[in-house]
Amino acid sequence: MGSPPIVLASGSPRRRALLEGLGLSFEVAPSGVEEDGGLVLEGRDPVSHALTSALAKAQDVGRGFPGRLVVAADTIVVLDGEVLGKPRDPETARSMLSRLAGREHLVITGIAVGRPEVHRWRTGHETTRVWMRALDPGDIAAYVRTGEPMDKAGAYAIQGKGSVLIERIEGCYFNVVGLPLARLARMLSEFGIAVLEAGGDRVGPGSVRPDH
C-alpha cells in the first residue's frame, strides 16, 4: 500500500477527526514551528499573521515529504489586538476566560496547502466572530477544573464543555473547532482532490471528538 496523498502538518486530534470525517486519506506529521500565544499585534493584520504561520508550518513539514500534498493550519483567538494562545497554567486559563467573558472576540484560521517539490502553495483563511456569555468566577473556576482549557487557544473548546460558555457565533463553526472545512475543500480542489468523492461519513458538530 502506498503512502496517503495528504500530509497533515498538525498534531491536533480535532483536525485529525475532521479530516477523518471527510473520508480523506492522510498522514500526520506535526510541524516544529512555534506558535505565538500572547503576541500583541500592534496594528498588524491578524489574518496575515495566521496565514504566515500556516504557510511556515506547511513549508517546514513539506521539506520532508516531496511528492505529497501538505495541509497546515494555524488557528488564533484575537482579543483587543492580542493573540491569546494556549494557557501555560490554570491561573493563565482563568485570566484568559475572565477577559473573554461577556465579550466578542475573533477566531481566525489560516490554511496553507501545497506541493513542496514544485513550490506550489495556496493560502486561505476563515474568520468567525464569537460571543462568550458573562461568567462569574465560580463558572470560570469550574471550567478550568475540568482541565479542558489547558491545551486550547483562548482557553476554551467550543466542541467540548466550553460549548456552554458560548452565547453565539457568526461564521463557520468548524473554524472555531480548528479547521474550516468548506474553505479547505475549495483549496483541495485546486490540487485535484474532490472531497465529495472521497467517501466517509457526514461531518457534523456532534461528530468532533472533544479533546483536541
C-alpha positions in Angstrom: 0.0 0.0 0.0 1.4 3.4 -1.0 1.6 6.5 1.2 -1.6 8.6 1.6 -1.7 11.6 -0.7 -2.1 14.2 2.1 0.2 15.1 5.0 -1.5 17.0 7.8 1.1 19.3 9.4 -0.6 19.3 12.8 -0.7 17.1 15.8 -4.2 18.3 16.7 -6.7 15.4 17.3 -9.6 17.7 16.5 -8.1 18.4 13.0 -7.5 14.7 12.5 -11.1 14.0 13.5 -12.4 16.5 11.0 -10.3 15.1 8.1 -11.3 11.5 9.0 -14.9 12.5 8.9 -14.5 13.7 5.4 -13.1 10.3 4.4 -9.7 11.7 3.3 -6.6 9.5 3.5 -3.8 11.3 5.2 -0.7 11.0 7.4 0.1 13.2 10.4 3.4 15.0 10.7 3.3 17.8 13.2 5.4 21.0 12.5 8.1 22.2 14.8 7.2 25.8 14.1 6.4 27.7 17.3 3.0 29.3 17.8 2.7 32.9 19.0 0.5 32.9 22.0 0.5 36.2 23.9 1.6 38.2 20.8 0.4 41.8 20.7 -0.3 42.5 17.1 0.1 46.3 17.4 -2.0 47.2 14.4 -0.8 44.3 12.2 -3.4 42.4 10.4 -4.3 39.2 12.3 -5.3 37.4 9.1 -1.8 38.0 7.7 -0.3 36.6 10.9 -2.4 33.4 10.8 -1.6 32.9 7.1 2.1 33.5 7.6 2.1 31.0 10.4 0.2 28.3 8.5 2.5 28.6 5.5 5.6 28.4 7.7 4.2 25.1 9.2 3.4 23.7 5.8 6.8 24.5 4.3 8.6 23.2 7.4 6.9 19.8 7.1 6.9 19.8 3.3 10.7 19.6 3.2 10.4 16.0 4.4 7.5 15.0 2.1 8.3 15.7 -1.6 5.6 14.5 -3.9 2.9 14.8 -1.3 0.2 17.4 -0.7 0.8 19.2 2.6 -2.0 20.8 4.6 -1.3 23.1 7.5 -3.4 25.4 9.6 -3.0 28.0 12.4 -6.0 29.0 14.5 -5.7 32.1 16.6 -8.0 33.8 19.1 -7.8 37.6 18.9 -9.0 39.9 21.6 -8.1 43.6 21.8 -5.4 43.1 19.2 -3.7 40.4 21.2 -3.3 36.7 20.2 -4.5 34.5 23.0 -2.6 31.3 22.9 -2.8 28.1 24.9 -2.7 28.8 28.7 0.5 27.7 30.4 -1.2 27.0 33.7 -4.6 27.2 35.4 -4.1 30.7 36.5 -3.4 31.9 32.9 -6.5 30.0 31.8 -8.6 31.8 34.4 -7.2 35.1 33.3 -8.0 34.5 29.6 -11.5 33.4 30.3 -12.1 36.4 32.6 -11.0 38.7 29.7 -13.2 36.9 27.1 -16.3 36.6 29.4 -19.2 38.8 28.2 -17.4 40.0 25.1 -16.9 39.4 21.4 -13.7 38.0 20.0 -12.4 36.7 16.7 -11.3 33.2 15.8 -9.1 33.2 12.7 -7.7 30.2 10.9 -5.1 30.5 8.3 -4.7 27.5 5.9 -1.8 26.6 3.6 -2.0 23.8 1.1 0.8 22.9 -1.3 3.2 20.6 -3.1 6.7 21.3 -1.8 8.6 19.7 -4.7 7.2 22.2 -7.2 7.0 25.1 -4.7 3.3 25.5 -5.4 1.4 26.9 -2.4 -2.1 28.2 -1.8 -3.3 30.0 1.3 -6.7 31.0 2.6 -8.4 32.0 5.8 -11.7 32.0 7.7 -12.8 34.4 10.4 -15.6 33.7 12.9 -17.0 36.1 15.4 -17.6 34.6 18.8 -19.6 35.9 21.7 -18.9 34.4 25.1 -21.6 34.8 27.7 -20.9 36.6 31.0 -19.2 34.3 33.5 -18.8 34.6 37.2 -15.6 33.5 39.0 -17.3 30.2 40.0 -18.2 29.4 36.4 -14.6 30.1 35.3 -13.1 28.1 38.2 -15.4 25.1 37.5 -14.5 25.1 33.8 -10.7 25.3 34.5 -11.0 22.4 36.9 -12.2 20.2 34.0 -8.8 20.5 32.5 -10.2 21.2 29.1 -8.8 24.8 28.7 -5.2 23.8 29.1 -4.3 22.9 25.5 -6.8 25.2 23.8 -6.1 28.6 22.2 -8.1 31.1 24.2 -8.6 28.5 27.0 -11.9 27.0 25.7 -13.1 24.3 23.4 -16.4 25.1 21.6 -16.8 21.4 20.8 -16.5 20.3 24.4 -17.7 21.5 27.8 -16.7 25.0 26.6 -19.8 25.0 24.4 -21.9 26.1 27.3 -19.7 29.3 27.6 -20.6 30.4 24.1 -23.6 32.6 23.6 -23.5 32.7 19.8 -21.2 32.7 16.8 -21.3 34.4 13.4 -19.5 32.4 10.7 -18.1 28.9 10.4 -18.4 26.7 13.4 -15.6 24.3 12.2 -13.3 27.3 12.0 -13.6 27.7 15.8 -13.0 23.9 16.2 -9.8 24.4 14.3 -10.3 23.7 10.6 -12.8 25.5 8.3 -13.9 22.5 6.1 -15.7 24.4 3.3 -12.7 26.6 2.8 -10.3 23.6 2.9 -12.4 21.7 0.4 -12.2 24.5 -2.1 -8.5 24.7 -1.7 -8.0 20.9 -2.0 -10.0 21.0 -5.3 -7.3 23.2 -6.8 -4.9 20.3 -6.3 -7.3 17.7 -7.8 -8.8 16.4 -4.6 -12.6 16.3 -4.7 -13.8 15.9 -1.1 -17.3 14.9 -2.0 -15.9 12.0 -4.0 -13.6 10.8 -1.1 -16.3 8.9 0.8 -16.6 8.9 4.6 -19.4 9.8 6.9 -21.1 13.1 7.1 -19.3 15.5 9.4 -21.4 17.4 12.0 -20.8 19.3 15.3 -21.6 16.1 17.2 -19.0 14.0 15.4 -16.0 16.0 16.6 -14.1 14.5 19.4 -14.0 16.8 22.5 -10.2 16.5 23.0 -8.1 18.4 20.6 
